[in-house]
Amino acid sequence: MAEQYVMSIDQGTNSTRCILFDRRGRLVSVAQKEHQQHFPEPGWVEHDAVEIWQNLRRVLPEALSVAGVDTGQITAIGVANQRETTVLWDRRTGAPLGRAIVWQDTRTAPLVEELRRHPGEEFFLQRCSLAPSTYFSALRIRWLFDHVKGLRQRADDGEVLFGTMESWLIWNLTGGPEGGLHITDATNASRTMLMNIRTLTWDDELLAFFGVPRSMLPEIRSSAEPYGDARSLLPGVAITAALGDQQAALFGQTCFSPGEAKCTYGTGSFLLLNTGSDIVRSGHGLLTTVAYKIGDQPPAYALEGSIAVTGALVQWFRDRLGLISSAPEIETLARTVEDNGGCYIVPAFSGLFAPRWRSDARGVIVGLTSYITKGHLARAVLEATGWQTREVVDAMNADSSVCLQQLKVDGGMTADNLLMQFVADVLDVPVVRPMVAETVSLGAAYAAGLAAGYWSDLEVLRHNWHRAGQWLPAMDPELRAAEYENWQRAVERSLGWVRSPRSADPGPP
């Protein structure tokens, strides 16, 4: 009998990739294609949902071809996706009603301030455990209703569908206008501000407040269960999992027990701590979210620290400044100097996320002198990721009864050894990387394989996890403290930038 595999579709902020995994969790083949980023106005970030669907149509058969695998060898499909990015489309034609509004977009900042005044954060925290922020999908829907003529009426008339990217792709994979499944999972639904965090159902009061008709919303399902079969690209293959990308990474890192944590370093970076069945309300700027829900089992929850700009800062350094020609070159350039030369970069391109939640913050470079070279700037770019991670870990330690003892890491930036050593230094804990760094894709595959019976239980998945690298802290404590103080001063400059009062967005308390 031919070898069987599980397919993962990872629809990310910058690209769509398709990966095949075998029973030992090893990557068999990968195909990937980037999509265009649209910035029509300051603070606006958009994607073309049709382009993303077309890219999936290209990479999926390529992944099969590279592995020499046919459709009959695919046991199941799992989907991971960039969260909060909002797509509205016509139920009848399948055509998107404008570009997708990306999770980084800050156009809803004035609405955030309005909601903070009335009805106030507590109204939302009691229901969905999220305070108003430009981050979440419900505010984007409300903004579209308020700014696109006739859209609200069309939604009320049942003509419009809403989804995040997994809903959009699964709907198209399963038939689109011809009976496609309109579904989401509990992890993605928990990021909309429309789902009750305890019941895992759409909340009537939140729907009424935002004016969102229930008919436009996808059905909320578990993260791992049989959804239905694909009708295009892989006809007859079961789609059995969907998770938001960061929850997928937590699952791929096998952080199944309370107290286990991971950080994914991609366009942004996201640190999640498994809290088990406990819904922990943060007092230090973290988000409470659904970690995953497997079949009929109770959901697992997590605390999350979201950092908006990490890998995106390297892309800016490459594409906007032209100081490197490829992302991996930044490590080589940063190693040409011993330190940052007193230069710090705060990449508040979309404001600052956890733990500060200030959309009015602006990116700054401080400490510039004639001594500074592009090598110092490269080092400051990498160090910005380390210091932002430190701020989130400090908040997590304050919320948790046990301080972080080890951080599992994944994502494309973990290939940068200088960065990973710096993260270990500023956190003062070991940092470990698994053999499969792309654990977003692996987590979606694991969930799909569990639901399809390809893997029997979580312990089998734990045995698949193998360490590929480890970095131990080596920075002098006094130097660490002094550098952290310099970083915080730079952040204060970012927060003190000239701004419109209406743009303030503290987000979660």
Secondary structure as UniProt FT lines:
FT   STRAND          5..11
FT   STRAND          15..21
FT   TURN            23..24
FT   STRAND          27..34
FT   TURN            42..43
FT   STRAND          46..47
FT   HELIX           49..67
FT   HELIX           71..73
FT   STRAND          74..81
FT   STRAND          86..90
FT   TURN            91..93
FT   STRAND          100..101
FT   TURN            103..104
FT   TURN            107..108
FT   HELIX           109..117
FT   TURN            118..119
FT   HELIX           121..128
FT   TURN            134..135
FT   HELIX           137..147
FT   TURN            149..150
FT   HELIX           151..156
FT   TURN            157..158
FT   STRAND          160..163
FT   HELIX           165..173
FT   TURN            174..179
FT   STRAND          183..185
FT   HELIX           186..189
FT   TURN            190..193
FT   TURN            197..199
FT   HELIX           204..210
FT   HELIX           214..216
FT   STRAND          219..221
FT   STRAND          224..229
FT   TURN            235..236
FT   STRAND          238..244
FT   HELIX           245..252
FT   TURN            253..254
FT   TURN            258..259
FT   STRAND          261..265
FT   STRAND          269..276
FT   STRAND          287..292
FT   TURN            295..296
FT   STRAND          300..307
FT   HELIX           311..319
FT   TURN            327..328
FT   HELIX           329..334
FT   TURN            335..336
FT   TURN            341..342
FT   STRAND          344..346
FT   TURN            349..350
FT   TURN            354..356
FT   TURN            359..360
FT   STRAND          364..366
FT   TURN            370..371
FT   HELIX           374..399
FT   STRAND          407..410
FT   HELIX           412..415
FT   HELIX           417..427
FT   STRAND          431..434
FT   HELIX           439..452
FT   HELIX           458..464
FT   STRAND          467..471
FT   HELIX           477..495
FT   HELIX           501..503
//
